[in-house]
Amino acid sequence: MKNKEIPYKIYLNEQEMPKQWYNVRADMKKKPAPLLNPGTLEPMTADDLYVVFCEELAHQELDDTTAYIDIPQEIQDFYRMYRPSPLVRAYCLEEKLKTPAKIYYKFEGNNTSGSHKLNSAIAQAYYAKKQGLIGVTTETGAGQWGTALSMACAYLDLDCDVYMVKVSYEQKPFRREVMRTYGTKVTPSPSTATEVGKKILAEHPNTTGSLGCAISEAVESAVSREGYRYVLGSVLNQVLLHQSIIGLEAKVALDKYGIVPDVIIGCAGGGSNLGGLISPFMGEKLRGEKDYQFIAVEPASCPSLTRGKYVYDFCDTGMVTPLAKMYTLGSGFIPSANHAGGLRYHGMSPVVSELFHQGLLEARSVEQTSVFEAAEQFARVEGILPAPESSHAIRVAIDEALRCKETGEEKTILFGLTGTGYFDMLAYEKYNNGEMGDYIPSDEDLQKGFDGLPDIPQNR
Ligand SMILES: *Cc1c(COP(=O)(O)O)cnc(C)c1O
């Protein structure tokens, strides 16, 4: 039995709450590659970005030098409704695993949207409102981002148009209805509401959709209407900036008790929760103050960091977005229908990609049955029913803790528990029925995605 001088949950008081976001790009000697205008192949300027994004968000997107950016008071006030999120010491899991490791997780599922995505949704909606816009458009896959944005838009009285990947629209009616309850218009994608949607449907009439394709529709729907802008729930620099609230709070909580993590683990879809969680710690590493081991965990069925290429690619299937240099499987890559666990995006945040490329961050891929096994183990001892996405991080945290059991090391492990899985019970049902399989794309499968990469000079 361990001595429990550290509380099960560490909260922050009002004074301790972060009042600024941290921009890790400021401390990166080699910056992430700039977004490119797909027409000219020149770096996107603020003017180029204004067409798609709100002005303030465009500035944040391009700002590689300001380390700390004030969180507007209105956003701080909104954060107070559901933050700080608890930093939990997983004593029960440690006991169950009989590991000498100390495990902590930062739990972002304590809000109705059920995930960390609300941290950026409120920021993006706030800047849109401040600019006097009518509304915003976006895509959603599993539905967490759309739900978060719906909550933020309802709060600020902004219009919200969500293009929802068709397979999720049909399989996840409950998330769809949460969004509609918050006043959002939800359209299954691909749809006939946009030109790009019609084109994709003509080429692939039976497609169940993909995130990349829904992005294309949402962008078109924003740029073709007055008073609307597009917002994105992950991948972009601005989103990582907003999500730094996760890491900043975690750091204050750990510092209060003099706890220094050895290993920091996050699941990686587009890279925003991982980037946000690790940012302040990565800043210390980049400035040579401390060292940490960082691990990004992705699904074996959508392995952008572990098997992708580090090249310029489109962020969407319809090839209407700027080009981003990132680890990518190709914007045409669509994960197997058998894949249940979220994290389906073909690319990865340029910040996370560059950190990985520089060897500052490791990546691991895990198979979905092992992810659900970890989810179940976690739920049974820690009480929280985790999102499948989050469970990728749980998997590797458990693996690391079990390794400590073998070596006797008393490592301190911190992982991001990004959300709850109440809306993912179809995936849990499959797992419980023993109907879930693993799917690992072959090199030939991946080659099809790589063949669709844009044919542009890559060394810039
Ligand atoms: C969206 C989501 C993720 C993955 O997105 P990132 O941008 O990689 O953080 C992970 N967990 C949950 C619960 C999500 O909703």
The ligand as a MOL file (V3000), in Angstrom:
LIG
                    3D

  0  0  0     0  0            999 V3000
M  V30 BEGIN CTAB
M  V30 COUNTS 15 15 0 0 0
M  V30 BEGIN ATOM
M  V30 1 C -10.9860 15.0110 -30.7470 0
M  V30 2 C -10.5530 14.1720 -29.6410 0
M  V30 3 C -9.2410 13.6700 -29.5780 0
M  V30 4 C -8.2260 13.8510 -30.6540 0
M  V30 5 O -7.9580 15.1330 -31.0800 0
M  V30 6 P -6.5710 15.8430 -30.8750 0
M  V30 7 O -6.6570 17.0880 -31.6540 0
M  V30 8 O -5.5030 14.9210 -31.3570 0
M  V30 9 O -6.4580 16.1000 -29.4390 0
M  V30 10 C -8.8940 12.9220 -28.4770 0
M  V30 11 N -9.7660 12.6560 -27.4970 0
M  V30 12 C -11.0300 13.1100 -27.5350 0
M  V30 13 C -11.9580 12.7550 -26.4130 0
M  V30 14 C -11.4600 13.8870 -28.5990 0
M  V30 15 O -12.7050 14.3340 -28.6180 0
M  V30 END ATOM
M  V30 BEGIN BOND
M  V30 1 1 1 2
M  V30 2 1 2 3
M  V30 3 2 2 14
M  V30 4 1 3 4
M  V30 5 2 3 10
M  V30 6 1 4 5
M  V30 7 1 5 6
M  V30 8 2 6 7
M  V30 9 1 6 8
M  V30 10 1 6 9
M  V30 11 1 10 11
M  V30 12 2 11 12
M  V30 13 1 12 13
M  V30 14 1 12 14
M  V30 15 1 14 15
M  V30 END BOND
M  V30 END CTAB
M  END
